[in-house]
Structures are given as C-alpha cells and as structure tokens.
Amino acid sequence: MSLFNKYFTYGNQKNQVNLTHTWYDSFTKQKKVSMNPTFDAISSLYNYGVACSRIACFMDLAGDGVKEASKLF
C-alpha cells in the first residue's frame, strides 16, 4: 500500500486516481472514508494483529506452546 501512495496521487483531478477506501471504526462503529491508501494498510495490519492474538489465546501451552503464543502476542 505504501508503494501505491508513493507512485500514484489520489484525488478528483483528471490526472489522479479517483479511489476511496471505506472502513468502519471497530469501537465507535463510525464510517471512515479516505482517499489515502495508508489508512487501508493500517487497518489491515490491525486486523492481522487481532487474528494473531486470537490464535495465541487458544493455543495449547504444553511444550514450547508458551514461547509460540508469546511470539503471536
């Protein structure tokens, strides 16, 4: 996503990419709209972090399980 932000300009002009990124705040449920792809990348990283934490919560802690769960947290 950062490469898109580096090589393309976003906006409503004729020579710009007219693309909006829409997502919803997980706490306030407010709709967020932006033309900047960085916000979409940050949202994806947040979702990935939540998924890794959820996997770590349900891991078997026997053997090296504590070490593996710590890596995921």
C-alpha angles and dihedrals in degrees: 000000000000089000090056089052090048099050103030131054117217124214146090098284123112093250095046134081109258099208129133128199115215128191139147127245108247094217105039098024089226119152114245122198125184139162090212114096091205091079090053090051092049090050090052092050090051091052090049090052091051091050092050091049091050091052090050092052093058099041124120105250096205117120110348092352093110091054093048093046090050090055091053093049 
